[in-house]
């Protein structure tokens, strides 16, 4: 399953996701909200999700490159071992 077709899309998603959490943080700070631990938890969660998405994009890209390499590998046909040369 390829969630992001390009690494740029993953970065855009991460940026949007973090912007939402930063906006909530600014709103909470502007309202003098005392739920600082909840806001900190939200920011930490956003950062961890962002890291997970970044790692996912890296792993998927690596797997796709390796899959292409494996598909393009040719196996030599040695006639001395019964290659059907006749």
Buried (B, 14 or more C-beta within 10 A) or exposed (E): EEEBEEEEEBBEBBEEBBEEBEEBBEEBEEEEEEEEEEBEEBBEEBEEBBEEBBEEBEEBBEEEEEEEEEEEEEEEEEEEEEEEEE
